[in-house]
């Protein structure tokens, strides 16, 4: 069941209706049933995998909780008889025990993801034929990460394990965010899922507006641009030079409209149910540095890797030992960098791998890492520049230049995702500077990419609307919330969205861009 | 406070009504008009402009009916009032549902079904489906026709609301789309689509051999449904095969034998006009516009004259020219038919 299908619209509407028709205490059951109905129609062969993840998540979380409870009971019962050291030893023993349970659970959870997603890739490194083609269940990267994040939180004692299996199942499978996130935290999402929210017409309006805007971004903007991107990718041997720049620009539009649009649909539906999962974007294309970009783009994934990979790795015992050793042998300046940089490289390697099983994803992750490390190293120079030219650095044109530079850099390395072949992508990047075919592009080449003038006009209009909404969204109260307070205006805007999407949207026979890109990650 | 709420509801309702009207208008605007070039897409819609006229005979089938029989000739020569509900590659279930649709308006005395489309047992082609179904008036019959006809890649919803299919036509709207936005005047002559060109049939090549000559079970089931529906409504069902038989559209003897058996078993009349071509007076060097695939107006008039006699003599269809009201209606149709023919032949 695709988000962009009429069947999904009917399904979502029915879920919202049933949710509010049920007594508050039973509403979470409606969500759970809806999750599994959605997943069943997405592919019933995927069901065993999500059930396995749920079972692992539930049982290992309960196991760790039992250890924590036993530890507390023991310490309570022996409060007067244990010395400080003995108490420390008991805590340490239980911590080690929990860690082993966590590692076992993670091996099972991540192991299934690794087998299904990466077996083919690993085998392909060693041989060129007989590569297994395993199924990749819908949203597996998202629900595995969300579930494993919960297990880590339980092991750290940040949250108590859920006692009800079905409630755990609901957390793992909440359907709006199953396809492409956001990757929520248990402490944030679970209470909202279980609580029976009262009907609130404001939530309904705000959610509808958000979902409609998401559909607009996906179907009118992203899928239209995707037609040209597909042509550029399919004919990449001949469409070099300026066409590569065109692809970088258009694919940036595609990925933005597709991913943020999909998240808007997911969060919009959740909002109609009174649920507010974590935000995943904060006007990422206005970022003035790569670091800022990654604080604004796919926020929940970034914070997941930071909290569950980067920080634990940075403060791990081997890293501390490495830090000590490198400071002693390589000096303070370089010595303190090495463990941080190693943790950064490993985190970005995993981030790339999370996106897909392919060298292009790994190289993409490592290039992001490289950009971040280089900007980190250039920080003193940048500070010097700021001191010398304070007025320039505070000016709008300078900020615009920074945002454009970041946008182009991120777009450039993102094109690895389109060409899906690292040496070829590098070669094509080279042609930007060696093949000057802008004349050909402007004299009609741009109209031979599957889009006509009318399509480009729609695209330009769509981008302009997204830009304006983004600018208006800077205010303290988001534009959508301000609008949703006015019911008549909301109905009018929804009607306008419906008309625009129906007429200018890219869908139906002849178009195959219906799926969301992040659905495949 | 209550007044403000009421005002809000009214304003929202007004916006929703306007939205619905706008979508209906857009739906109408974006639907292909089939007025110039490919006019076959208008054939289903044309019928609804003539539902008030009494029709003794209803022709059903694919292009072999709407290019082979001319209702104005049938009226002029025999006083038989008829209508053709045929479309390009109209599949047998579409013929069945168009018969059901017709029965919502009238009950003809005779249904003439051209058997060529029986060779298709599964949905074939979106473009032909669209031309047959899009302009069918909404009814449970239409829903059944859509369900039976759509190919795997098509969506049911897009037939209920064709805007979902034709939305991207906003880029290719022409003057026709605005001129014929509300114009429902017919392009055909009671379902007959006039072609006056001549392209002689030069090949006498027979169709390629088949591995299986059985007519598909599904299409024979619909033929049976059609027979039963006619029986229930007191209509005589006549089976025909038009006289055209070019190698790409070959009518195999084995198929003919199956239809003969079916007709004999159920007491139906079956006229295969292929071996009758000479008797009819058809000359395939002058009576076809596309090398023998279809008849042109000259061929169609000859066949209609021949078949009219059969209808009169074998099936007892009354001459209705005494009915002044009906005569007046047909007079207009005949004049329009003659004018178009003369215009095209000039």
Interface residues (C-beta under 8 A of the other chain):
Chain A: X6 X452 X454 X455 X487 X488 X491 X492 X495 X498 X499 X502 X503 X504 X505 X506 X507 X508 X509
Chain B: X8 X11 X12 X15 X16 X18 X19 X22 X23 X26 X30 X126 X153 X154 X155 X157 X158 X163 X164 X165 X167 X168 X170 X171
